[in-house]
Amino acid sequence: MADAGSAEVTLDGGWEGFASWRPQARAELGTSARTDGVQVRVVDRGVYVGGNTEYSAYLGGRHWKRLDPADPVVGREAGLGLAPVVAFGRRLDPTRGLEKSSLEAVAKVGRERLGEENTTHYRAVMRADYYFEDTSPGQATVDYWVNDRDQLIQQAHAPDPAAQGGTTTIRYARLGVPVDVTVPARADVLDPLLGRPEH
């Protein structure tokens, strides 16, 4: 399966932007569903949320907050609909899921039309803790849509019904597009544990 290493991405909740997973994991996303200018940057394993003047005031004058990986969508951030972005940020490289799926039974669901593309839909079911790399219970269901050029153009993953959270769907376009995302300045980032800027 072709792997371009970067793409334009669209996620649930109106989030859209760009992401690269090779040579480095980086993404910058905003939401078209609201006008408050909230943005998310993913750099390696760091997930940063920032944006408008109101959010900066909430952060005490800083412009970014690094989300705590152990509890990433809490407090004011819960109202920003960040769950799909955080889920995507943790598994930014789509090939990781594909590699894990290759070790399990993958079923061909059938041919489907997605936008302008004819695709083949595949589904894999595997242990949730193995796929999500955490303590998720039960099984994870992962769906892939591959176009006729052997490119992944959509992915969706859902935890076991017994776990929290729902399905996250990711659309990929403009495969191979250049992506340049910078880490926010350390002095302008709120430390989520200490309540003060990183240093």
Phi, psi and omega in degrees: 000135183293139179229106183280340178087351178198161182190164165278135185232150175229132182239168175305152177082010178085009179283136179210157180165215185228150179213146172230144177239354175216132005280345180231153178275109180215144177206149173225122185225148172225176181243131178276354185275351180218166186247014184277358174074018179291136180232157175230135174241135175244121179228114187055242180257008178270134176241119184244138176240137180201185179160240194278181182298321181297317180292324177297321177296321177299328180270011178073029178100346175281165184253347184223150172232130175274125182285141178287117183302333181284337183208071197283341185232079182231170176060220183298329183296334181299326180284353180270359179065042186277352186306314180297324181292316180295318178299319179292318181299325180290334182233052188299323181275110182294339181290337178297315178294322179296319180295319178293320180297330183294342179272353181246174176286120179252125182257142174274117181281318178147184179273136180217152177260125175238108182059241181267002188250140166272132185227162168250128184262126178241154179223136175234142175238127182213172178300131183295320181294330178288316182288311184277350179058045177210207182256023180303136181276163170070216187249147171253139175252124183236125181247143179229140174241120185243130183279182184286354174260015177066033179248137175286121180243350174205144178221143176220137176226142183227135177282174175300144178306336179284345182266164177281154177095157181242197181288136173248124181247134182233127175255140180243137177214167179049052181303135180089003180296139179296139180229127180228109181236130181258147175288133177302148179303134185304321181289349182254014181245129176282128176285119186292339182266323184263345179073025177214168183300154174293150174204000000 
